C-alpha cells in the first residue's frame, strides 16, 4: 500500500475498492535442475530446470531444450550413438546453455542493486543499436555469450561510448 501512496489518484481508487478474494503471489518459488531423462521419458523447459519467472525465460528454455532433446533422440535412434550417451549429452548441453541465465536470473530476482559495471554497460549501449542487438542476442542465447561478454568487446563498447569501467 505504501507504493500505491506514491501514485496520486490510484491510492484512493484502490483503497475504496473491495477485494473479491485472497491475494496470490509467487514468493519463494523453487529453482532447480532435475535430471531431464530416464527410461522412456524426458523433460524439457520448467519440468527439468525451473527458474524464477523474473526474466520470463520459460518458453525460451522449453524450445531450446526441445531442440537439444530432438537432436539427442535422433542420434540415439539413428545409431550415431547409444540413446543413453545421446541423452546424457542432452543433459550436458542443457546445463551448459542454461546455467549462466539460471545464475543471472536468481541474482536479478533478488532485486538487489545491479553491479556498477553492468550499469555502465547499459549506459554505453544507449544509442549504440548494433551493440544493443548483440547484448540481447547474447542474453537470449542467439549467439554465444562469450561473443559479447568478453573483456575486449566490453572495452571496445565502453571506449566508443567514452564510459569508464
C-alpha positions as CSV (number, residue, x, y, z in Angstrom):
1,X,0.0,0.0,0.0
2,X,3.0,2.3,0.6
3,X,3.9,2.0,-3.1
4,X,0.3,3.0,-4.0
5,X,0.6,6.1,-2.0
6,X,3.2,7.3,-4.4
7,X,0.7,7.4,-7.3
8,X,-1.8,10.3,-7.0
9,X,-5.3,9.2,-7.7
10,X,-4.6,5.5,-7.6
11,X,-4.4,5.2,-3.8
12,X,-8.0,6.4,-3.4
13,X,-9.3,4.1,-6.1
14,X,-7.6,1.0,-4.7
15,X,-8.4,1.8,-1.0
16,X,-12.1,2.4,-1.9
17,X,-12.3,-1.0,-3.7
18,X,-13.4,-4.3,-2.3
19,X,-11.1,-7.4,-2.5
20,X,-13.0,-10.3,-4.0
21,X,-10.7,-13.0,-2.8
22,X,-7.3,-13.5,-1.2
23,X,-4.1,-12.3,-2.9
24,X,-2.0,-14.9,-4.7
25,X,1.8,-14.5,-5.0
26,X,4.8,-16.2,-6.3
27,X,7.3,-15.7,-3.5
28,X,9.8,-18.4,-2.7
29,X,9.4,-20.3,-6.0
30,X,11.8,-23.3,-6.2
31,X,14.7,-23.0,-8.6
32,X,16.2,-26.3,-9.6
33,X,17.9,-28.6,-12.2
34,X,16.5,-32.1,-12.5
35,X,17.9,-35.0,-14.4
36,X,16.0,-34.5,-17.6
37,X,15.7,-38.1,-18.8
38,X,15.2,-41.7,-17.8
39,X,14.0,-44.9,-19.2
40,X,11.1,-44.0,-21.6
41,X,10.8,-40.3,-20.6
42,X,12.4,-36.9,-21.0
43,X,11.8,-33.4,-19.6
44,X,12.1,-30.0,-21.3
45,X,11.7,-26.5,-20.0
46,X,10.5,-25.8,-16.5
47,X,9.9,-29.5,-15.8
48,X,13.7,-30.1,-16.0
49,X,15.0,-26.7,-14.9
50,X,12.8,-24.2,-13.2
51,X,13.8,-20.6,-12.8
52,X,12.1,-17.7,-11.1
53,X,9.9,-16.1,-13.7
54,X,11.8,-12.7,-13.3
55,X,13.3,-12.8,-16.8
56,X,10.4,-14.8,-18.4
57,X,12.8,-17.5,-19.7
58,X,10.4,-20.4,-19.6
59,X,9.3,-20.7,-23.2
60,X,12.8,-20.0,-24.5
61,X,14.1,-22.8,-22.3
62,X,11.4,-25.1,-23.4
63,X,12.1,-24.5,-27.1
64,X,15.9,-24.8,-26.6
65,X,15.5,-28.0,-24.6
66,X,13.2,-29.5,-27.2
67,X,15.7,-28.8,-29.9
68,X,18.5,-30.4,-27.8
69,X,16.3,-33.3,-27.0
70,X,15.3,-33.8,-30.6
71,X,19.0,-33.9,-31.6
72,X,19.7,-36.4,-28.9
73,X,16.8,-38.7,-29.8
74,X,17.9,-38.5,-33.5
75,X,21.4,-39.5,-32.6
76,X,20.2,-42.3,-30.3
77,X,17.6,-43.8,-32.7
78,X,19.7,-43.4,-35.8
79,X,22.6,-45.3,-34.3
80,X,25.1,-42.4,-34.3
81,X,25.5,-43.1,-30.6
82,X,23.7,-45.1,-27.9
83,X,20.5,-43.5,-26.7
84,X,21.9,-43.3,-23.2
85,X,25.0,-41.4,-24.4
86,X,22.8,-39.1,-26.5
87,X,20.5,-38.3,-23.6
88,X,23.5,-37.7,-21.3
89,X,24.8,-35.3,-23.9
90,X,21.3,-33.6,-24.0
91,X,21.6,-33.0,-20.2
92,X,25.1,-31.6,-20.6
93,X,24.1,-29.3,-23.4
94,X,21.0,-28.2,-21.5
95,X,23.0,-27.5,-18.3
96,X,25.8,-25.6,-20.2
97,X,23.3,-23.5,-22.1
98,X,21.1,-22.8,-19.1
99,X,23.4,-22.3,-16.2
100,X,24.6,-18.7,-17.0
101,X,20.9,-17.5,-17.3
102,X,19.9,-19.5,-14.3
103,X,22.5,-17.8,-12.1
104,X,21.8,-14.3,-13.6
105,X,18.1,-14.8,-13.2
106,X,18.5,-15.8,-9.5
107,X,20.7,-12.7,-8.9
108,X,18.2,-10.3,-10.6
109,X,15.2,-11.8,-8.9
110,X,16.6,-10.8,-5.5
111,X,16.0,-7.2,-6.5
112,X,19.4,-6.1,-5.2
113,X,21.2,-3.2,-6.8
114,X,23.0,-4.1,-10.1
115,X,26.8,-4.1,-10.2
116,X,28.3,-0.7,-11.2
117,X,29.9,-2.4,-14.3
118,X,26.6,-3.6,-15.5
119,X,25.1,-0.2,-15.1
120,X,28.0,1.4,-17.0
121,X,27.5,-1.1,-19.8
122,X,23.8,-0.2,-20.0
123,X,24.8,3.5,-20.3
124,X,27.3,2.7,-23.0
125,X,24.7,0.8,-25.0
126,X,22.3,3.8,-25.2
127,X,22.2,4.9,-28.8
128,X,24.5,2.1,-30.0
129,X,22.0,-0.1,-31.7
130,X,24.4,-2.7,-33.1
131,X,25.9,-3.4,-29.7
132,X,22.5,-3.4,-28.0
133,X,21.3,-6.0,-30.5
134,X,24.3,-8.2,-29.7
135,X,23.8,-7.7,-26.0
136,X,20.2,-9.1,-26.2
137,X,21.2,-11.8,-28.6
138,X,23.9,-13.0,-26.2
139,X,21.4,-12.8,-23.2
140,X,18.8,-14.8,-25.2
141,X,21.3,-17.4,-26.4
142,X,21.0,-16.4,-30.0
143,X,24.8,-16.0,-30.1
144,X,27.4,-17.3,-27.7
145,X,27.5,-15.3,-24.5
146,X,31.3,-15.1,-24.9
147,X,30.9,-13.4,-28.3
148,X,29.6,-10.4,-26.5
149,X,30.6,-10.7,-22.8
150,X,34.3,-10.8,-23.3
151,X,36.8,-8.2,-22.0
152,X,37.9,-7.0,-25.4
153,X,34.3,-6.4,-26.7
154,X,33.2,-4.7,-23.5
155,X,36.2,-2.4,-23.5
156,X,35.5,-1.5,-27.2
157,X,31.9,-0.7,-26.4
158,X,32.9,1.4,-23.3
159,X,35.6,3.3,-25.3
160,X,33.1,4.1,-28.1
161,X,30.7,5.5,-25.6
162,X,33.5,7.1,-23.6
163,X,32.3,5.3,-20.4
164,X,34.9,4.4,-17.8
165,X,34.7,0.9,-16.3
